[in-house]
Amino acid sequence: MSEEPKIIVDEDWKDQVQKEKEQLREQEGAAPDAEETPPSGPGGQGEIPPASMPFLISMLSSQVMMAMGFIPDPSGQQPPVDLAMAKHFIDLLGVLEEKTEGNLNEEEKQMLAESLHQFRMAFMQMSSQTATEGAEPSVEAASDGPTIELP
């Protein structure tokens, strides 16, 4: 006759598990829903800013500044200047201004107009410098002219 193994149930263990489940439910109830929480950036590096017209203008402006060599290269090297790419992004800002005419608030309209003006002036200066010198434009020479600020 074989004896069946006895199962010993530890009542304290059951109580502990029950308490942990209740604490977990309370924490889930206090935490905001996943739909309301903005997703993290790449690699969990902070929150992504909300989509807005000023953010779009800033994003395109930073592309112009990179193409014009105003933003330092991460490696510490002289930033490359690509006037064709700078013109492309300036033209995109112009299209944005044209297509949103009458639909922007005063702050957005002013931000876009000022950014376009500054970039067009800097582009003209760099283009004329390149044409007269016949050399690649440099950031040092371009920085003698108008100051470009990120909106």
N, C-alpha and C positions, 0 to 999 in steps of 0.2 A: 504494500500500500504506500503510495507516494504522497508525500506531504506537499501541499501547494504553498508556494512562498507567501509569506505574510507581507502585505503592503502596509508600510507605516506612513501615515499622513501626518505631517507636521502642521498643526493648526496655526502656529505663529507665522509660518511661511506664507500660508494663504492670506492671512491678514495683511502682511507686508505687501504682497502682490496687489491686493485690493486697494491699499492706500496709494501705491504707485500709479495705478490706473486712474484713480480719482484725481491725483495731482496732474497727471498728463492731460486729462480732460479739462481741468481748470486752466492750464497753460494754453491749450488749444483754443479755448473760449476767449481768453484774453488777447491772444495774438490776432492781428488783422488777417482777413481772408487773403489767400494767395492772389486773387484777381486784383486786389487793391494795392498790393505791394509791387512797386516798380522793379523790373528785372535788374539784376546786377550787370555791370559792364563785363567786358572780356576778362576772364580769369577772376571774376568776383571783385573787380577794382572799383567799387563805388557804384552809385546809381547813375542811370542814364538820365540826362536832363529832359524835361518835357519838350515835345515838338512845338516850336513857335517860329514866327517870322524872324525875330531878332537872332535866334539860334541859327536859322538857315542862312541869314545874311553873314553872320560871324563865320560859319563854316566855309562858305564860298570865299569870304574875305581872307581867311587863313590860307586857302589854296592859292589865291592871287599872290599873297606875300611869300609863300613858299616858292612859287614859280619865278618871282622877281628876285629871289635870293635874300629877302629880308629876315627870314627865319633861319637861325643857325642849324647847320647839319648836325645830327646827333653824334657823329664821329669827331666833331671838332674841326672838320675840314671847311674850306671856303664853300659856302652854299652855291650850288649850280644855278645859273640864270637861264630860264627858258621863256623868252618873250612870247613865243607862239602860244605856249600853254597859258601864260599870264593873260594874253589877249582873249583867249577862249573863256577863261573864268570871268574876266571883266565883261565880256559879251553876255555871258550867262546872267550876271547881275543886271545888265541892261534889259535883257528879256524879262527877267523877274519884275523889274520896275514897270516895263511896258504892259505886261499881262495883269499886273495887280493894281493898275491905276484906278483910283477911286475906291479901292477895297482895303486900303491900309489906314491905320490910325496915324495921327500926326507924328508920334515917336518913331514908328516903323518907317514912315515915308521919309522923315528927316535922316534917319540912320542909313537908309538905302541911298538916298541922294548924296549925302556927304561921303559915303564910302566910294560910290562911283566916281565922284569928282576927284577925290584924292588919288584913286587908282589910275584914272585916266591921265591925270597930270604927271604922276610918277612914270607911267608907261611912256608918255610922250617924251619925257626927259631922257629916259633910258634908251628909247628908240633913236632919238636925235643924237645922243652921245655915241651910240653904236655906229650910226651912219657917218658921222664926222670923223671918228677915230678909226673906223674900220676894224675895230677889235671887239672882243666880247665885253659886254657891260659888266662893271664891277659894282659890288654892293657899296664900297667906300665912296665911289663917285656918285652913285645914286643917293646916298644918304646926305650929300651936301644940299640937296634940293628939299622938296617938301617932306615933312614928316608924316609917316603913315602910322596911324593908330588903329589897333583892332577895335572895331565898334563893339 
